[in-house]
Amino acid sequence: MPAIEVGRICIKIAGREAGEKCVIIEIIDDKFVEIVGDSIKNRRCNIKHLEPVDQTIEIKSEDIEQIKKDLQAAIA
């Protein structure tokens, strides 16, 4: 299973955004990370609700909109 790390692309497997792709932008602790995605707003998420994929993107800035664009380019 791919590691939980900043820049890792994941698929939400629980909650109302289940099936949506997102990217980890910050590790909060051993249970929670901060994620953002095209239809997922920037927020905390339990890592049990994420399925990491083999893809990562480089998080170059704090700009959420830029991160969303990079994510779209990576999964297109």
Buried (B, 14 or more C-beta within 10 A) or exposed (E): EEEBEBBBBBBBEEEEBEEBBBBBBBBEEEEBBBBBBEEBEBEEBEBEBBBBEEBBBEBEEEEEEEBBEBBEEBBE
